[in-house]
């Protein structure tokens, strides 16, 4: 979020001074910050999903053990 604010300030500074390179630099900083936040969100979602999968696997293992215990022949 800090880079997005800094980028917005640089963009505004570029607009006020008429410096296109400063304006584009600010826009690039904002987009880079958005991409980093999206990547972080995706990483967190993958971690959460991996945790859920292991919980599901544990539940399946418990079910399998129950089935094995019932068969006593």
C-alpha positions in Angstrom: 0.0 0.0 0.0 2.9 2.3 0.7 4.2 2.0 -2.8 0.7 2.7 -4.2 0.5 6.0 -2.2 4.1 6.9 -3.3 3.2 6.2 -6.9 0.1 8.3 -6.7 2.1 11.2 -5.3 4.7 10.8 -8.1 2.0 10.7 -10.7 0.4 13.8 -9.3 3.8 15.6 -9.1 4.4 14.7 -12.8 1.0 16.0 -13.8 1.5 19.3 -12.0 5.0 19.8 -13.3 4.2 18.5 -16.8 6.9 15.8 -16.5 5.5 12.8 -18.3 8.3 10.5 -17.2 7.5 11.3 -13.5 3.8 10.7 -14.2 4.5 7.3 -15.8 6.9 6.4 -13.1 4.1 7.0 -10.5 1.7 4.9 -12.5 4.2 2.1 -12.8 4.8 2.1 -9.0 1.0 1.8 -8.4 0.7 -1.1 -10.8 3.7 -2.9 -9.3 2.1 -2.6 -5.9 -1.2 -4.0 -7.1 0.7 -6.9 -8.7 2.6 -7.6 -5.5 -0.7 -7.6 -3.5 -2.4 -9.9 -6.0 0.6 -12.3 -5.9 0.5 -12.3 -2.1 -3.3 -13.0 -2.1 -2.8 -15.9 -4.5 0.0 -17.3 -2.4 -2.2 -17.1 0.7 -5.1 -18.8 -1.1 -2.8 -21.6 -2.2 -1.5 -22.1 1.3 -5.1 -22.2 2.6 -6.2 -24.7 0.0 -3.1 -26.9 0.7 -4.1 -26.9 4.4 -7.7 -27.9 3.5 -6.5 -30.7 1.4 -4.4 -32.2 4.1 -7.5 -32.0 6.4 -9.5 -33.8 3.8 -6.8 -36.5 3.5 -6.8 -37.0 7.3 -10.5 -37.4 7.2 -10.2 -40.0 4.5 -7.5 -41.9 6.4 -9.8 -42.0 9.5 -12.6 -43.4 7.4 -10.3 -46.0 5.9 -9.1 -47.1 9.3 -12.7 -47.4 10.5 -13.5 -49.6 7.5 -10.4 -51.8 8.1 -11.4 -52.2 11.8 -14.9 -53.5 10.9 -13.5 -56.2 8.7 -12.2 -58.8 11.1 -12.0 -61.9 9.0 
